[in-house]
Each structure stands twice: as structure tokens, then as C-alpha cells.
Amino acid sequence: MSKAERLIQMMITINAKKHFTAGELADEFSVSKRTILRDLQELEQAGFPLYSEVGAAGGYHILKERILPPIAFSESEAKAIFFACQALQYYRDLPFEQETVSVLKKFLNCLPLDVQNNIMQIQNKVVFWIPDRHCDSPLLKEIFLIAVNRHAATIRYSSTYSESTRTMIPIGLYAMNGLWYCPAYCTTAKQIRVFRVDRIREIIEEKPCPKGKYSVPASIQEYLDKTEVENDCHMKIQLTDIGVKRCESECLLASGLKIFPTGGGVIDMDINHAALEWVADFILPFGRNATVLEPAELIERIRQKICELHQHYCKSE
């Protein structure tokens, strides 16, 4: 085994062990202890985060922020990575925003010049546009890590109408139309609620969640699948061509959208009863480009909103 191959294999081995001695590595790689010490010194100089302890119980520890061993990518794979990152560039906040910038710089600098130029062309020709909501989510990374660690968090939350203190057990995160959402079990409401991350003003306390005490989906995908099953209201909305185009950009409604070859379309789907208020607000500006056929409750909500607008703009002086 060449020295370069041995160093790469050592990085992989060290990442797996986290704690080891020079003697253990010497036995594993069939080289002298002195050779291993030189190799470890080279890895440290290259930035590999090792910490050594002297004494009978001493050895080497790998620090929390580990450096991963080199990975070989094809040219197409390298382009695919930058293409995927292009989809994130218009999000105001990301869980690992600084790390995303640094890793792309490192990655780009390691590529041949012609591949770099090719990737720049991809970045100049493709945009995944996301509406700029002007809403900062400074606690996005913290909420993400709380969800990953399966912890509970007591937060100060600002809703549309009030501000309150809640204890939540995050299921995960999802992004939609430029906003980040966190479905979580709310111990106050004793049910799963969806929190907008930009409205979380403060994390007051974080602590491990008691195992088995609350019924919380293990993953965000499990939550989404369960939500689809629990939809308890059938909705049908007839659309013109203009209405179809507007609904295609809204992922919730697009999932139930059927487009007719002759023009127009229809939204025909089951939906959670709690979402009807949002649907009424979304559909109202469509005017005659959308006609709600069912449920009757949605029709009534739209009528009420029209009456409120009429009173607001057309009341007699």
C-alpha cells in the first residue's frame, strides 16, 4: 500500500474509531509505530482534527467537527451537486448556510478549469425561483438540530393574532414557497401543529424528550403520509386556464389538480378541514377563474370574505 493510500485509509479508520492509539494503527496497517506517528502528524498539518492525550490511558481522540476522507466524483456528479445547490440559493435562510458556501468554494477550487467554467454556465442559465418573503428565520439551524436530536423545546412563538409560550416536539422541517415550516407536537394543544420557523422568536429551553410519552411520527415523511390519510374533507374547484396556472405553483393544490385537454381543469382532492381557511384566502383573488363546487363550508367562507370586502370598500359614507 502506498503512503497516499495509507493516509486515506487511516482517515476512514479514524473517523470510525474516534478514539485510538498509535500502536493500534501500527498493528492494523502493518507498519512501525514511528511511521504511524509521522502519518498522524501529516494529517494534523493537513487540518485533520486530532487531539492527543498522554499517559497509560492516553491515545488520540477525534474532535467533534470531523473531516471526511476524499471522495472521487465524476464530472457529471460534480455538476449535479452544483445543480442541486442552485435550487437553494434564493432561500433567505438555510440550516447550514455558511457551511454550504464554504463547501462549494472548496469543491469548485478542486475542479479542473474547464469544469469550473461549465458549472458557471449552469449557474448563469438555471434559476429555481422562490418568492422572497422578507422573513428571516434566525433560529432555523437550532430548530433543525432539535428535531434531529429528537428533543423538546420551549419556545416563544408569535402567531398572526398573539404571542405565546409553547413546548414543542419537532418532527422535522419542510420548505414551501420560500418559507420554512416545522410540524411539531404541541404539549399545550395536545396535538400536532405546524409552526412557521420565522415566527419562532426565542428558544427558551431545550431538553431530551421523554421516550414513549407522546405519539410523534418518527420522520417528516411519515407525518406527511399520515396527513394525507387523515384528510377529512372533499374539495372540488373548477378552474379556467388562468386558474390552472396559478394553482400549478402551489404544491398543496397542485397535488389534486387535473388539467383538461380542452382547456381549464379541476382540483378534486381530499383535504384537511383545518386548511379550508387558507384555501379560501388563496382562491378568493382568482375571481371568476375559480368556482368552488364543494364543500359547502368553503363556499360559505368565501362568501363571508366577499361580504367583508364589500363592506370595507363599498360602505355608504
Secondary structure, DSSP 8 states (H G I E B T S, - for coil): --HHHHHHHHHHHHHHHSEE-HHHHHHHHTS-HHHHHHHHHHHHHTT--EEEE-STT-EEEE-SS---------HHHHHHHHHHHHTTTT-S--TTHHHHHHHHHHHHHTS-HHHHHHHHHHHHH------------TTHHHHHHHHHTTEEEEEEEE-SS-EEEEEEEE---EEETTEEEEEEEETTTTEEEEEEGGGEEEEEEEEE--TTTS---SSHHHHHHHHHHT--EEEEEEE-HHHHHHHHT-HHHHTTEEE-TTS-EEEEEEE-GGGHHHHHHHHGGGGGGEEEEE-HHHHHHHHHHHHHHHHHHH---
